[in-house]
Amino acid sequence: MKNNNSQNVTTSDSIIGSDSLVMSRKSFLRLTAGVAVTAAVGTSLTGCGAAEGRQLTFSTIDEVLSELDLMEANVDTVIMDQPYSLYKALTHMAQSLEYSMTGYPKLDSPVVRSVKKIGFLAFKSQGYMTHDLAAPVPDAPAISDEGPLDAAFLRLRNACNDFQVHTGALHPHFSYGVLNRDDWELAHSFHCANHFSKLTYSNAATNY
């Protein structure tokens, strides 16, 4: 027995549903690709949440270092607006920089990386990224919530400096896969800017 309410007819050029709506194959594939990217990288591609915080946009490691200097000079006024403590956030960012030079403990599957690479290209196009600020680097050693801040500042600064002078091959990103050097600098800069945007200073003059 045919059920007319569920009947679909597919032609070489279109997909026709029982409600008589017609969708071209190209539109259908574009739609499903968009759904796949959104599922893989989350709603951050839309810029949702970008209106909160200081909305820092970095494209170089030098900008990361400049903000780090400002932060260290005003550390007693820092107000965290993210799941991580300042110590944990600084150490997490340092981990990411270090692993780009030494290799990440665990990579996403090739399929996931290929989809999330599209996400990175979207971040690159918009000039910033947003991501889950409580997400650790997969299989990296757990970071304590609290620890010596001077050591955390030094570790991130050293990681930035090491990346800038690194001349060897860079390892694949655990989610984005293989990146060239310029894209790696963008990825690190975007990552740090997103974390730094979610902290402010009680001294309003240092917020920008």
Sequence and secondary structure as in RCSB ss.txt:
>XXXX:A:sequence
MKNNNSQNVTTSDSIIGSDSLVMSRKSFLRLTAGVAVTAAVGTSLTGCGAAEGRQLTFSTIDEVLSELDLMEANV
DTVIMDQPYSLYKALTHMAQSLEYSMTGYPKLDSPVVRSVKKIGFLAFKSQGYMTHDLAAPVPDAPAISDEGPLD
AAFLRLRNACNDFQVHTGALHPHFSYGVLNRDDWELAHSFHCANHFSKLTYSNAATNY
>XXXX:A:secstr
   GGG  EE SSEEE TT  EEEHHHHHHHHHHHHHHHHHGGGGGTTTTTSTT     SHHHHHHHHHHHHHTG
GGEEE SSS HHHHHHHHHHHHHHHHH  S    HHHHHHHHHHHHHHHHHT     TT   TT     S   HH
HHHHHHHHHHHHHHH  S    BTTTB   HHHHHHHHHHHHHHHHHTEEESSGGG  
